[in-house]
Amino acid sequence: MRLVRVLTAMVMLGSLAAAAEKTERQPSGKKYLKDSFSATAAGKAAMGAGITQATNTPSEWGQGAAGFAKRFGSAFGKHLVARGIKYPVAKAFHEEFGYERSTQAGFGPRLKHALVSTVITRKTTTGKKTVAKGELAGAFGSGLISRLWQPASTRTVGLGFVSGGVTLGVDAGGNVLREFWPEIRHPHSHKRVENAKPASVQASTETGVK
């Protein structure tokens, strides 16, 4: 039960931080440095450290400033490892970065697009869809490598894969917020657009006339 609460909180908090990021579609050294050492990255690491501090995970690191520092260092180190794997893999396979909002209408199709976009991207060369190998390699690679500095209680392959899954969950949540952020930020914007239509258009829409 505690693990479920931790994962849920990490997804929500990490997603809120990710929603504020501006995305660029082309991999580049400039984007790598920006994403790796941004204030958003540090904030997400601090939030993750705060959550694991509250649940005393791992317990070997204890509490207080020393415990928080270890957890923050671990979270930020995992972030750097993930980016260090993700960028070169994505560049090698000519994969686009970032999130592109859906052109479809309706909550369901847009939600599906946001979730699928976590693991599916497009080729920078052809525009065709492809598995996001950089994203997957970064998530699970960092989850496994981060076990090297973890205490014995969390230094297992299984928990490494769990950590990678959490990373994908956070990224998926970030995509969902990016997709619906305009409506979240301005909940009445859609209604204002409808009201701005000419009366004849509104009348025809309401009566079914096209």
N, C-alpha and C positions, 0 to 999 in steps of 0.2 A: 504493500500500500504506500509506504514511504517513497519507494522508487517511482511509482506512478505519479505522485505529487511532484517529485523532483523533475521528472521528464516533462510533465505538463507545464510547470513553471518555466523551465528552460526554453521550451518551445515558444511560449507566449512572450517572455521577455526578450529572447533573441530575435523573434520575429518583429517586435516593435522597433528594435534597433535597426534591423535590416530594412524595414520599410522606408526609413529615412534616407537610405543610400541611393545615390544616382548611379545608374548602371550604364556601362559602355559595352558595345557588342564585340569589339575587336580586342583580342589579347595584346597586351603591350607591357613593356617594362615599367612605364609610368603608372599604369593601372595596378600592376603588381605591388609597387611600393606604396601607392595610395591606399589600396585595400589592406595591405599587411600592417601598416603602421598608422592607421587612421584613428581618430578619436572614437569613432563608432566601434572599431575592433577592441580598443581598450575598455570601452564601456560594456561591451558584451562579455568580455573576460571578467570584469569586475562584478557584473550581475551573476555570472555563473559561479564565481568564487563566493559571493554572498549566499547563494542558494545552498551550495555544498557546505558552507560554514554553518548555516542554520541546521542542517541535517547531520553535521559532524561526519562528513564523508570526504575522504577516508578518515577513520577515527585516529589513525596513527599520527596525523598531522596536528591534532589537538585544536585548541581554540585560541582566541586572542589575536594580536597583530601578527605574530609569527605564523599561526595557522592560516590566517587570511592571505598572507604574503605567499605562502607555498601554493595555496589553491589558485591565487591569481596568476602566479608564474606558470603553473601547470596549464591553466586554461589559455593563457596567451601563447605559451609555447606550442600547444596543440594547434592553435590558430595559425601560427607561422609555419608549422610543418604542413598543415593542410594546404595553405597557399603555395608553399614551396613545391608541392607535388602537383597540385591542380593546374597551375599556370603552364608549366612546360609540357604536361601531358595534353592539355587542351590545344596548345599551340602546335604540337607535333601532329595532332589529328585534325587541325584546321577547324576547331570548334568555336562557335560564337560564345561570348560571355554575356552575363546579365540576363534580365528578364524583359520580355516584350509582351505587353498587355494584349489580351484577346480582342479580336474584332467581332466576336459573336455576341449575341444578345442572350439575356437570361442568366440567372444565378448558377444553375447547374452546369451548363457548358463552360462558363467562365471559371468556376471552381475547378472543374476537371482540367481545364487548360493550365491553371496555376499549379496544380499538383503534378501533372504530367511533365510540365516544363522543368521540374526539379531534376529529372533524370533523362529528359529528351531535349536536345538542342538542335541547331542547324549548322551545316558546313559553311565556313566563310567562303569557300571556293565555288560551291554549287547552289547553296541555299537549301539543300535537301535535309530532311530530318535525320538525326543520328543519335545513338545513345551517348549521353554526356559522360564520356570516359574520364575526363578530367575531374568532374564533380565527384564521381564515384570513387576514383582513385584517391582523391584528396581526403574525402570523408573517412573511408575505411583505413587508408594508409596512416592517417594521423591518429585514428583511434587505436591502431595496433602499436605504432611507434611510441605513443604517449605512455604505454604500459612500462616502458623502460625506466621511467623516473617515478612510477607509482609505487606505493608500499606493497608489500607481499599480498595483502588481502585483495587488492584490485589488479594485480599483475597477472592476468589470465587472458588467453586468446578470446574467450567468450565475451568478457567485458570489453575487450578491444573492439569487437564487432558491435556490441551494444552502443559503445561510444560513437562509432561511425554512424549507426542508425539514428542516434540523437542529433548528430550534425545534419543529416539529411532532413530530419523532422523540422529542425530550426529553419533550414533553408526553404523547405516547403511552406512553412508558416509565413516566412518573409515574402514569398511569391504571392500567397493569398492576399496579404495585406497590400502589396504593391498593386495587385489587380483591382481591389476594391477601395483603395485609399481615397480616390476622389469622392466616392459616395460617403465614406466614413468622415472625411474632413468637411464636406459640404453636403449634409444629408438631404437638403431641400433643393439642390441644384437641378435634379432631374425634374422635379415638380415645376420649377421656375421655367425650364425649357418648354414643358408641355403648355404652361399657361401663356407662353410667349407666342404660340402659334396663332395664325389668323383665325377668326371665329369660324369662317367657312371650313377650314381644315379640321378644327376641333369638332364641328358638327358632323362632318362626313365621317370622321373616325368613330364617333360615338354611335352613329346610326349604321355603320358598316358599309357606307358608300365610299368607293375609291375612285 
